[in-house]
Amino acid sequence: MAGIGFQLRKILGKGGLGGTVGAVVSGVFIVAGPWLISVVSMIALQFAFRTSSFSGVPVFQSTVVYGYACSLALFSGLHHHFTRIVSDLVWESRYGEATAWMLRFALIALASSVLLSAPVATAMPLRLAGDAALYRFSVVALFCAINVAWIVMLYVSLLRNYKVISLVFGLGMALSIAGALVLSAVLGEGGAVLGYASGVVLLDLAFIAIAVSRYRPERPRDGFADFWRYGKRYAALIASGFCFYAGGWLDKFYFWAARGAVVAGTPLRSYESYDVAVYVAGLSIIPGLVYFIIITETQLYTDLRHFLFALNHSTWTRIHKARLRVATGLRRELRDQSLLQGACTLLLASAILASREPALARVEMWAALGAAYAQFTLLTILVFLYYFELYREALLAALLYFAINGAGAVIAYGLLPWLPPGASHLAAGLCASAFGYATLKNRIYRMERIIFMRALRA
Protein backbone atom coordinates (compact mmCIF):
# COMPACT_ATOMS: atom_id res chain seq x y z
CA MET A 1 0.00 0.00 0.00
CA ALA A 2 2.92 2.35 0.66
CA GLY A 3 4.00 1.78 -2.96
CA ILE A 4 0.56 2.88 -4.13
CA GLY A 5 0.85 5.98 -1.98
CA PHE A 6 4.24 6.84 -3.46
CA GLN A 7 2.83 6.58 -6.98
CA LEU A 8 -0.10 8.85 -6.16
CA ARG A 9 2.21 11.25 -4.33
CA LYS A 10 4.40 11.40 -7.44
CA ILE A 11 1.36 12.32 -9.53
CA LEU A 12 0.45 15.06 -7.07
CA GLY A 13 4.03 16.36 -7.16
CA LYS A 14 3.78 17.00 -10.90
CA GLY A 15 1.18 19.67 -10.23
CA GLY A 16 -1.67 20.64 -12.50
CA LEU A 17 -5.37 20.35 -11.91
CA GLY A 18 -5.76 17.18 -13.95
CA GLY A 19 -3.00 15.31 -12.13
CA THR A 20 -4.22 16.43 -8.73
CA VAL A 21 -7.82 15.45 -9.40
CA GLY A 22 -6.70 12.15 -10.92
CA ALA A 23 -4.56 11.25 -7.91
CA VAL A 24 -7.31 12.12 -5.45
CA VAL A 25 -10.03 10.26 -7.39
CA SER A 26 -7.77 7.22 -7.76
CA GLY A 27 -7.01 7.33 -4.06
CA VAL A 28 -10.71 7.45 -3.24
CA PHE A 29 -11.48 4.37 -5.34
CA ILE A 30 -8.49 2.45 -3.97
CA VAL A 31 -9.27 3.03 -0.29
CA ALA A 32 -13.06 2.85 -0.49
CA GLY A 33 -14.06 1.46 -3.87
CA PRO A 34 -16.68 -1.22 -3.07
CA TRP A 35 -18.03 0.74 -0.10
CA LEU A 36 -18.25 3.93 -2.17
CA ILE A 37 -20.12 2.08 -4.91
CA SER A 38 -22.68 0.87 -2.38
CA VAL A 39 -23.19 4.31 -0.81
CA VAL A 40 -23.36 6.35 -4.03
CA SER A 41 -25.49 3.82 -5.91
CA MET A 42 -27.89 3.48 -2.97
CA ILE A 43 -28.30 7.26 -2.76
CA ALA A 44 -28.86 7.50 -6.52
CA LEU A 45 -31.37 4.65 -6.47
CA GLN A 46 -33.18 6.18 -3.51
CA PHE A 47 -34.06 9.17 -5.68
CA ALA A 48 -34.66 7.12 -8.83
CA PHE A 49 -37.10 4.73 -7.15
CA ARG A 50 -39.26 7.66 -6.02
CA THR A 51 -40.43 8.15 -9.60
CA SER A 52 -41.02 4.44 -10.27
CA SER A 53 -43.80 2.07 -9.29
CA PHE A 54 -41.38 -0.34 -7.59
CA SER A 55 -42.68 -1.15 -4.09
CA GLY A 56 -39.82 -3.33 -2.87
CA VAL A 57 -37.34 -0.55 -2.03
CA PRO A 58 -37.04 -1.49 1.70
CA VAL A 59 -36.35 -5.13 0.78
CA PHE A 60 -33.75 -4.13 -1.80
CA GLN A 61 -31.96 -1.67 0.48
CA SER A 62 -31.88 -4.03 3.45
CA THR A 63 -30.56 -6.87 1.28
CA VAL A 64 -27.66 -4.76 -0.01
CA VAL A 65 -26.82 -3.42 3.47
CA TYR A 66 -26.88 -6.93 4.97
CA GLY A 67 -24.68 -8.17 2.12
CA TYR A 68 -21.93 -5.62 2.73
CA ALA A 69 -22.20 -5.85 6.53
CA CYS A 70 -21.91 -9.64 6.61
CA SER A 71 -19.17 -9.57 3.99
CA LEU A 72 -16.94 -7.30 6.08
CA ALA A 73 -17.81 -8.99 9.36
CA LEU A 74 -17.16 -12.54 8.16
CA PHE A 75 -14.43 -12.22 5.52
CA SER A 76 -12.09 -9.49 6.81
CA GLY A 77 -9.76 -12.11 8.31
CA LEU A 78 -9.46 -13.73 4.89
CA HIS A 79 -8.58 -10.32 3.41
CA HIS A 80 -5.70 -9.90 5.86
CA HIS A 81 -4.51 -13.45 5.17
CA PHE A 82 -4.49 -12.77 1.43
CA THR A 83 -2.78 -9.38 1.74
CA ARG A 84 0.00 -10.82 3.92
CA ILE A 85 0.84 -13.54 1.38
CA VAL A 86 0.64 -11.30 -1.68
CA SER A 87 2.63 -8.44 -0.15
CA ASP A 88 5.63 -10.75 0.34
CA LEU A 89 5.37 -12.04 -3.22
CA VAL A 90 5.12 -8.53 -4.65
CA TRP A 91 8.11 -7.44 -2.56
CA GLU A 92 10.08 -10.29 -4.16
CA SER A 93 8.74 -9.35 -7.64
CA ARG A 94 6.99 -12.73 -7.97
CA TYR A 95 3.96 -11.18 -9.63
CA GLY A 96 2.83 -14.28 -11.49
CA GLU A 97 2.57 -16.22 -8.24
CA ALA A 98 0.76 -13.28 -6.64
CA THR A 99 -1.82 -13.40 -9.44
CA ALA A 100 -2.26 -17.12 -8.89
CA TRP A 101 -2.91 -16.50 -5.19
CA MET A 102 -5.44 -13.82 -6.08
CA LEU A 103 -7.34 -16.37 -8.15
CA ARG A 104 -7.09 -18.94 -5.36
CA PHE A 105 -8.40 -16.57 -2.72
CA ALA A 106 -11.15 -15.39 -5.06
CA LEU A 107 -12.25 -19.03 -5.43
CA ILE A 108 -12.05 -19.52 -1.65
CA ALA A 109 -14.18 -16.41 -1.14
CA LEU A 110 -16.64 -17.58 -3.80
CA ALA A 111 -17.01 -21.09 -2.37
CA SER A 112 -17.28 -19.82 1.20
CA SER A 113 -19.90 -17.28 0.15
CA VAL A 114 -22.05 -19.95 -1.45
CA LEU A 115 -21.73 -22.26 1.57
CA LEU A 116 -22.68 -19.49 3.99
CA SER A 117 -25.40 -17.69 2.03
CA ALA A 118 -27.19 -20.48 0.14
CA PRO A 119 -28.62 -22.23 3.25
CA VAL A 120 -29.71 -18.89 4.72
CA ALA A 121 -31.32 -17.72 1.48
CA THR A 122 -33.07 -21.07 1.04
CA ALA A 123 -34.45 -21.10 4.58
CA MET A 124 -35.69 -17.49 4.58
CA PRO A 125 -39.50 -17.26 4.86
CA LEU A 126 -40.57 -14.85 2.12
CA ARG A 127 -43.78 -13.14 1.06
CA LEU A 128 -42.71 -10.95 -1.82
CA ALA A 129 -44.53 -9.36 -4.72
CA GLY A 130 -41.90 -10.75 -7.09
CA ASP A 131 -40.47 -14.22 -7.64
CA ALA A 132 -39.15 -15.58 -4.31
CA ALA A 133 -36.84 -18.09 -6.02
CA LEU A 134 -35.20 -15.31 -8.05
CA TYR A 135 -34.73 -13.27 -4.90
CA ARG A 136 -33.02 -16.19 -3.13
CA PHE A 137 -30.68 -16.68 -6.09
CA SER A 138 -29.95 -12.94 -6.25
CA VAL A 139 -29.05 -12.80 -2.55
CA VAL A 140 -26.45 -15.54 -3.05
CA ALA A 141 -25.14 -13.92 -6.25
CA LEU A 142 -24.74 -10.52 -4.58
CA PHE A 143 -22.95 -11.95 -1.54
CA CYS A 144 -20.56 -13.90 -3.77
CA ALA A 145 -19.86 -10.89 -5.99
CA ILE A 146 -19.12 -8.60 -3.03
CA ASN A 147 -16.70 -11.03 -1.41
CA VAL A 148 -14.81 -11.66 -4.63
CA ALA A 149 -14.65 -7.89 -5.21
CA TRP A 150 -12.77 -7.29 -1.95
CA ILE A 151 -10.11 -9.84 -2.95
CA VAL A 152 -9.54 -8.72 -6.53
CA MET A 153 -9.57 -5.05 -5.54
CA LEU A 154 -6.85 -5.60 -2.95
CA TYR A 155 -4.64 -7.09 -5.66
CA VAL A 156 -5.49 -4.88 -8.62
CA SER A 157 -4.63 -1.75 -6.61
CA LEU A 158 -1.02 -3.00 -6.67
CA LEU A 159 -0.96 -2.78 -10.47
CA ARG A 160 -1.04 1.03 -10.23
CA ASN A 161 -3.07 1.58 -13.40
CA TYR A 162 -5.27 4.06 -11.58
CA LYS A 163 -7.13 5.51 -14.54
CA VAL A 164 -8.33 2.06 -15.56
CA ILE A 165 -9.24 1.22 -11.96
CA SER A 166 -11.32 4.39 -11.68
CA LEU A 167 -12.98 3.71 -15.05
CA VAL A 168 -13.93 0.15 -14.06
CA PHE A 169 -15.39 1.36 -10.78
CA GLY A 170 -17.41 3.99 -12.61
CA LEU A 171 -18.77 1.47 -15.11
CA GLY A 172 -19.58 -1.01 -12.35
CA MET A 173 -21.45 1.64 -10.40
CA ALA A 174 -23.39 2.73 -13.48
CA LEU A 175 -24.37 -0.86 -14.32
CA SER A 176 -25.48 -1.50 -10.71
CA ILE A 177 -27.76 1.53 -10.81
CA ALA A 178 -29.14 0.86 -14.30
CA GLY A 179 -29.52 -2.87 -13.68
CA ALA A 180 -31.42 -2.36 -10.43
CA LEU A 181 -33.76 0.17 -12.04
CA VAL A 182 -34.51 -1.87 -15.16
CA LEU A 183 -34.85 -5.32 -13.58
CA SER A 184 -36.86 -4.07 -10.59
CA ALA A 185 -39.57 -2.88 -12.98
CA VAL A 186 -39.75 -6.31 -14.62
CA LEU A 187 -38.80 -8.83 -11.94
CA GLY A 188 -39.51 -7.10 -8.64
CA GLU A 189 -37.29 -7.39 -5.56
CA GLY A 190 -35.20 -10.25 -6.93
CA GLY A 191 -34.60 -8.35 -10.15
CA ALA A 192 -33.48 -5.23 -8.28
CA VAL A 193 -30.92 -7.21 -6.26
CA LEU A 194 -29.76 -9.13 -9.34
CA GLY A 195 -29.41 -5.93 -11.36
CA TYR A 196 -27.37 -4.36 -8.59
CA ALA A 197 -25.19 -7.47 -8.34
CA SER A 198 -24.51 -7.34 -12.10
CA GLY A 199 -22.44 -4.18 -11.64
CA VAL A 200 -20.32 -5.83 -8.95
CA VAL A 201 -19.87 -8.92 -11.15
CA LEU A 202 -18.67 -6.66 -13.99
CA LEU A 203 -16.16 -5.13 -11.61
CA ASP A 204 -14.93 -8.59 -10.55
CA LEU A 205 -14.51 -9.90 -14.09
CA ALA A 206 -12.85 -6.72 -15.36
CA PHE A 207 -10.33 -6.60 -12.52
CA ILE A 208 -9.49 -10.30 -12.87
CA ALA A 209 -8.94 -9.79 -16.62
CA ILE A 210 -6.69 -6.79 -15.95
CA ALA A 211 -4.62 -8.72 -13.40
CA VAL A 212 -4.23 -11.82 -15.55
CA SER A 213 -3.32 -9.83 -18.66
CA ARG A 214 -0.72 -7.82 -16.73
CA TYR A 215 0.89 -10.73 -14.89
CA ARG A 216 0.18 -14.22 -16.18
CA PRO A 217 -0.49 -16.62 -13.28
CA GLU A 218 2.40 -18.88 -12.29
CA ARG A 219 2.24 -21.93 -10.06
CA PRO A 220 3.45 -20.93 -6.56
CA ARG A 221 6.74 -22.57 -5.59
CA ASP A 222 5.35 -24.04 -2.37
CA GLY A 223 2.02 -25.12 -3.80
CA PHE A 224 -0.72 -24.54 -1.26
CA ALA A 225 1.57 -24.88 1.76
CA ASP A 226 1.95 -21.12 2.16
CA PHE A 227 -1.75 -20.81 2.89
CA TRP A 228 -1.42 -22.86 6.06
CA ARG A 229 2.06 -21.57 6.94
CA TYR A 230 1.00 -17.93 6.74
CA GLY A 231 -2.25 -18.69 8.54
CA LYS A 232 -0.33 -20.14 11.47
CA ARG A 233 2.47 -17.56 11.53
CA TYR A 234 0.18 -14.55 11.17
CA ALA A 235 -2.82 -15.80 13.13
CA ALA A 236 -2.79 -12.66 15.30
CA LEU A 237 -2.83 -10.41 12.22
CA ILE A 238 -5.74 -12.34 10.69
CA ALA A 239 -7.66 -12.34 13.96
CA SER A 240 -7.09 -8.60 14.45
CA GLY A 241 -8.57 -7.93 11.01
CA PHE A 242 -11.64 -9.97 11.87
CA CYS A 243 -12.08 -8.30 15.29
CA PHE A 244 -11.74 -4.81 13.83
CA TYR A 245 -14.16 -5.11 10.92
CA ALA A 246 -16.65 -7.40 12.64
CA GLY A 247 -16.44 -5.24 15.76
CA GLY A 248 -17.49 -2.19 13.79
CA TRP A 249 -20.82 -3.84 12.92
CA LEU A 250 -21.74 -5.41 16.25
CA ASP A 251 -23.81 -2.52 17.58
CA LYS A 252 -25.65 -2.34 14.23
CA PHE A 253 -26.48 -6.04 14.51
CA TYR A 254 -27.74 -5.40 18.05
CA PHE A 255 -30.07 -2.59 16.98
CA TRP A 256 -31.40 -4.61 14.07
CA ALA A 257 -32.21 -7.54 16.35
CA ALA A 258 -33.36 -5.68 19.49
CA ARG A 259 -35.01 -2.51 18.21
CA GLY A 260 -35.31 -2.86 14.45
CA ALA A 261 -38.51 -3.06 12.44
CA VAL A 262 -39.22 -6.11 10.31
CA VAL A 263 -38.83 -5.47 6.58
CA ALA A 264 -42.19 -6.52 5.12
CA GLY A 265 -42.14 -9.89 3.38
CA THR A 266 -38.75 -10.95 4.80
CA PRO A 267 -37.16 -11.90 8.13
CA LEU A 268 -34.71 -8.99 7.73
CA ARG A 269 -34.85 -6.12 10.20
CA SER A 270 -33.76 -2.51 9.87
CA TYR A 271 -33.26 0.44 12.18
CA GLU A 272 -33.55 3.17 9.59
CA SER A 273 -32.45 6.24 11.56
CA TYR A 274 -29.17 4.60 12.58
CA ASP A 275 -28.65 2.77 9.28
CA VAL A 276 -28.77 6.06 7.36
CA ALA A 277 -26.45 7.71 9.88
CA VAL A 278 -23.87 4.93 9.55
CA TYR A 279 -23.83 5.14 5.76
CA VAL A 280 -23.51 8.94 5.71
CA ALA A 281 -20.87 8.96 8.46
CA GLY A 282 -18.87 6.41 6.48
CA LEU A 283 -18.40 8.99 3.74
CA SER A 284 -16.71 11.38 6.18
CA ILE A 285 -13.59 9.21 6.55
CA ILE A 286 -12.81 8.91 2.82
CA PRO A 287 -10.69 12.13 2.68
CA GLY A 288 -8.76 10.94 5.72
CA LEU A 289 -8.15 7.55 4.12
CA VAL A 290 -6.82 9.20 0.96
CA TYR A 291 -4.53 11.43 3.04
CA PHE A 292 -3.36 8.36 4.94
CA ILE A 293 -2.41 6.38 1.85
CA ILE A 294 -0.71 9.29 0.04
CA ILE A 295 0.95 11.18 2.92
CA THR A 296 0.89 9.41 6.29
CA GLU A 297 1.81 5.90 5.21
CA THR A 298 4.50 6.95 2.74
CA GLN A 299 6.17 9.12 5.40
CA LEU A 300 6.11 6.31 7.95
CA TYR A 301 7.53 3.91 5.37
CA THR A 302 10.38 6.32 4.55
CA ASP A 303 11.24 6.93 8.21
CA LEU A 304 11.11 3.23 9.04
CA ARG A 305 13.38 2.30 6.13
CA HIS A 306 15.84 4.95 7.30
CA PHE A 307 15.80 3.50 10.82
CA LEU A 308 16.32 -0.08 9.63
CA PHE A 309 19.24 1.03 7.45
CA ALA A 310 20.79 2.85 10.42
CA LEU A 311 20.27 -0.22 12.58
CA ASN A 312 22.42 -2.28 10.21
CA HIS A 313 25.05 0.25 9.17
CA SER A 314 25.35 3.09 11.69
CA THR A 315 26.55 3.93 15.18
CA TRP A 316 24.35 3.87 18.28
CA THR A 317 24.01 7.66 18.15
CA ARG A 318 22.69 7.57 14.59
CA ILE A 319 20.38 4.68 15.45
CA HIS A 320 18.97 6.71 18.33
CA LYS A 321 18.40 9.72 16.04
CA ALA A 322 16.70 7.53 13.42
CA ARG A 323 14.40 6.07 16.08
CA LEU A 324 13.48 9.56 17.28
CA ARG A 325 12.76 10.50 13.67
CA VAL A 326 10.30 7.61 13.42
CA ALA A 327 8.59 8.53 16.70
CA THR A 328 8.42 12.24 15.89
CA GLY A 329 7.17 11.64 12.35
CA LEU A 330 4.52 9.23 13.57
CA ARG A 331 3.17 11.72 16.12
CA ARG A 332 3.22 14.53 13.57
CA GLU A 333 1.43 12.59 10.87
CA LEU A 334 -1.15 11.25 13.30
CA ARG A 335 -1.80 14.79 14.52
CA ASP A 336 -2.09 16.25 11.02
CA GLN A 337 -4.29 13.42 9.85
CA SER A 338 -6.52 13.76 12.91
CA LEU A 339 -6.91 17.49 12.27
CA LEU A 340 -7.84 16.85 8.63
CA GLN A 341 -10.33 14.17 9.60
CA GLY A 342 -11.80 16.45 12.27
CA ALA A 343 -12.24 19.21 9.69
CA CYS A 344 -13.95 16.79 7.28
CA THR A 345 -16.27 15.59 10.05
CA LEU A 346 -17.20 19.16 10.99
CA LEU A 347 -17.71 20.06 7.32
CA LEU A 348 -20.11 17.17 6.82
CA ALA A 349 -21.92 18.03 10.06
CA SER A 350 -22.30 21.62 8.84
CA ALA A 351 -23.69 20.41 5.52
CA ILE A 352 -26.21 18.22 7.35
CA LEU A 353 -27.34 21.16 9.49
CA ALA A 354 -27.57 23.40 6.42
CA SER A 355 -29.76 20.83 4.65
CA ARG A 356 -32.39 21.20 7.39
CA GLU A 357 -33.35 17.59 6.80
CA PRO A 358 -34.93 16.24 10.03
CA ALA A 359 -34.12 12.66 9.07
CA LEU A 360 -30.39 13.51 9.07
CA ALA A 361 -29.95 16.07 11.85
CA ARG A 362 -30.55 13.59 14.66
CA VAL A 363 -28.55 12.46 17.67
CA GLU A 364 -27.81 9.16 15.88
CA MET A 365 -26.01 11.09 13.16
CA TRP A 366 -23.75 12.99 15.56
CA ALA A 367 -22.88 9.80 17.44
CA ALA A 368 -22.18 8.00 14.15
CA LEU A 369 -19.89 10.81 12.96
CA GLY A 370 -17.93 10.68 16.20
CA ALA A 371 -17.75 6.89 16.01
CA ALA A 372 -16.49 7.03 12.41
CA TYR A 373 -13.74 9.45 13.50
CA ALA A 374 -12.70 7.12 16.34
CA GLN A 375 -12.85 4.05 14.09
CA PHE A 376 -10.62 5.72 11.50
CA THR A 377 -8.12 6.68 14.21
CA LEU A 378 -8.04 3.08 15.42
CA LEU A 379 -7.55 1.81 11.86
CA THR A 380 -4.55 4.13 11.47
CA ILE A 381 -3.00 2.91 14.72
CA LEU A 382 -3.55 -0.73 13.76
CA VAL A 383 -1.73 -0.18 10.46
CA PHE A 384 1.14 1.46 12.36
CA LEU A 385 1.31 -1.61 14.62
CA TYR A 386 1.31 -3.84 11.53
CA TYR A 387 4.27 -1.92 10.11
CA PHE A 388 6.30 -2.75 13.22
CA GLU A 389 4.97 -6.34 13.11
CA LEU A 390 3.33 -5.88 16.49
CA TYR A 391 0.53 -8.23 15.53
CA ARG A 392 -0.34 -9.43 19.03
CA GLU A 393 -0.58 -5.85 20.26
CA ALA A 394 -2.82 -5.02 17.28
CA LEU A 395 -4.99 -8.02 18.13
CA LEU A 396 -5.40 -6.83 21.73
CA ALA A 397 -6.49 -3.37 20.56
CA ALA A 398 -8.92 -4.84 18.01
CA LEU A 399 -10.23 -7.32 20.57
CA LEU A 400 -10.92 -4.48 23.03
CA TYR A 401 -12.83 -2.67 20.26
CA PHE A 402 -14.77 -5.86 19.48
CA ALA A 403 -15.66 -6.47 23.13
CA ILE A 404 -16.81 -2.93 23.94
CA ASN A 405 -18.95 -2.59 20.82
CA GLY A 406 -20.28 -6.14 21.23
CA ALA A 407 -20.93 -7.35 24.75
CA GLY A 408 -20.46 -3.80 26.01
CA ALA A 409 -23.22 -2.55 23.72
CA VAL A 410 -25.67 -5.22 24.87
CA ILE A 411 -25.00 -4.42 28.54
CA ALA A 412 -24.92 -0.64 28.13
CA TYR A 413 -28.11 -0.36 26.06
CA GLY A 414 -29.84 -2.88 28.32
CA LEU A 415 -29.07 -0.88 31.46
CA LEU A 416 -29.27 2.57 29.86
CA PRO A 417 -31.84 2.33 27.04
CA TRP A 418 -31.80 6.11 26.59
CA LEU A 419 -28.23 5.99 25.22
CA PRO A 420 -28.22 7.01 21.53
CA PRO A 421 -27.26 4.47 18.87
CA GLY A 422 -23.57 4.86 18.10
CA ALA A 423 -22.54 5.64 21.68
CA SER A 424 -21.03 2.19 22.25
CA HIS A 425 -19.21 2.35 18.91
CA LEU A 426 -17.78 5.75 19.82
CA ALA A 427 -16.65 4.46 23.23
CA ALA A 428 -15.14 1.34 21.65
CA GLY A 429 -13.16 3.36 19.10
CA LEU A 430 -11.85 5.83 21.68
CA CYS A 431 -10.82 3.18 24.22
CA ALA A 432 -9.17 0.90 21.67
CA SER A 433 -7.38 3.85 20.02
CA ALA A 434 -6.02 5.03 23.36
CA PHE A 435 -4.83 1.52 24.23
CA GLY A 436 -3.30 0.98 20.78
CA TYR A 437 -1.50 4.32 20.76
CA ALA A 438 -0.10 3.82 24.28
CA THR A 439 1.16 0.38 23.26
CA LEU A 440 2.67 1.70 20.03
CA LYS A 441 4.40 4.58 21.81
CA ASN A 442 5.89 2.20 24.37
CA ARG A 443 7.17 -0.21 21.72
CA ILE A 444 8.70 2.49 19.50
CA TYR A 445 11.11 3.55 22.22
CA ARG A 446 12.24 -0.07 22.56
CA MET A 447 12.23 -0.75 18.83
CA GLU A 448 15.87 -1.71 18.33
CA ARG A 449 15.81 -4.10 21.30
CA ILE A 450 12.65 -5.78 19.98
CA ILE A 451 14.23 -6.23 16.54
CA PHE A 452 17.48 -7.60 17.95
CA MET A 453 15.62 -10.11 20.16
CA ARG A 454 13.58 -11.29 17.17
CA ALA A 455 16.78 -11.74 15.18
CA LEU A 456 18.27 -13.84 17.99
CA ARG A 457 15.16 -16.03 18.19
CA ALA A 458 15.20 -16.51 14.42
CORTADA-V108213 format. One record per backbone hydrogen bond with DSSP energy under -0.5 kcal/mol. NH is the residue of the N-H (numbers start at 1). CO is the residue of the C=O. Records with the same first field share a line. If there is no record, write none. Layout:
NH=CO + CO
This chain:
5=1
6=2
7=3
8=4
9=5
10=6
11=7
12=8
13=9
14=10 + 11
15=12
20=16
21=17
22=18
23=19
24=20
25=21
26=22
27=23
28=24
29=25
30=26
31=27
32=28
33=29
36=32
37=33
38=34
39=35
40=36
41=37
42=38
43=39
44=40
45=41
46=42
47=43
48=44
49=45
50=46 + 47
51=48
52=49
60=56
61=57
62=58
63=59
64=60
65=61
66=62
67=63
68=64
69=65
70=66
71=67
72=68
73=69
74=70
75=71
76=72
79=75
80=76
81=77
82=78
83=79
84=80
85=81
86=82
87=83
88=84
89=85
90=86
91=87
92=88
93=90
94=89
95=93
98=94
99=95
100=96
101=97
102=98
103=99
104=100
105=101
106=102
107=103
108=104
109=105
110=106
111=107
112=108
113=109
114=110
115=111
116=112
117=113
118=114
120=116
121=117
122=118
123=119
124=120
126=124
127=265
131=187
135=131
136=132
137=133
138=134
139=135
140=136
141=137
142=138
143=139
144=140
145=141
146=142
147=143
148=144
149=145
150=146
151=147
152=148
153=149
154=150
155=151
156=152
157=153
158=155
159=156
160=157
162=160
165=161
166=162
167=163
168=164
169=165
170=166
171=167
172=168
173=169
174=170
175=171
176=172
177=173
178=174
179=175
180=176
181=177
182=178
183=179
184=180
185=181
186=182
187=183
188=184
190=187
191=187
192=188
193=189
194=190
195=191
196=192
197=193
198=194
199=195 + 196
200=196
201=197
202=198
203=199
204=200
205=201
206=202
207=203
208=204
209=205
210=206
211=207
212=208
213=209
214=210
215=211
218=96
223=220
225=222
227=224
228=224
229=225
230=226
231=227
232=228
233=229
234=230
235=232
238=234
239=235
240=236
241=237
242=238
243=239
244=240
245=241
246=242
247=243
248=244
249=246
250=246 + 247
253=249
254=250
255=251
256=252
257=253
258=254
259=255
260=255
261=270
263=268
264=262
266=263
270=261
274=271
275=271
276=272
277=273
278=274
279=275
280=276
281=277
282=278
283=279 + 280
284=280 + 281
285=281 + 282
286=283
289=285
290=286
291=287
292=288
293=289
294=290
295=291
296=291
297=292
299=295
300=296
301=297
302=298
303=299
304=300
305=301
306=302
307=303
308=304
309=305
310=306
311=307
312=308 + 309
313=309
314=310
319=315
320=316
321=317
322=318
323=319
324=320
325=321
326=322
327=323
328=324
329=325
330=326
331=327
332=328
333=329
334=330
335=331
336=332
337=333
338=334
339=335
340=336
341=337
342=338
343=339
344=340
345=341
346=342
347=343
348=344
349=345
350=346
351=347
352=348
353=349
354=350
355=351
356=352 + 353
357=352
358=356
360=357
361=357
362=360
365=362
366=362
367=363
368=364
369=365
370=366
371=367
372=368
373=369
374=370
375=371
376=372
377=373
378=374
379=375
380=376
381=377
382=378
383=379
384=380
385=381
386=382
387=383
388=384
389=386
390=385
391=389
394=390
395=391
396=392
397=393
398=394
399=395
400=396
401=397
402=398
403=399
404=400
405=401
406=402
408=403
410=406
411=407
412=408
413=409
414=410
415=411
416=412
419=416
423=420
426=422
427=423
428=424
429=425
430=426
431=427
432=428
433=429
434=430
435=431
436=432
437=433
438=434
439=435
440=436
441=437
442=438
443=439
444=440
445=441
446=443
447=444
450=446
451=447
452=448
453=449
454=450
455=451
456=452
457=453
458=454
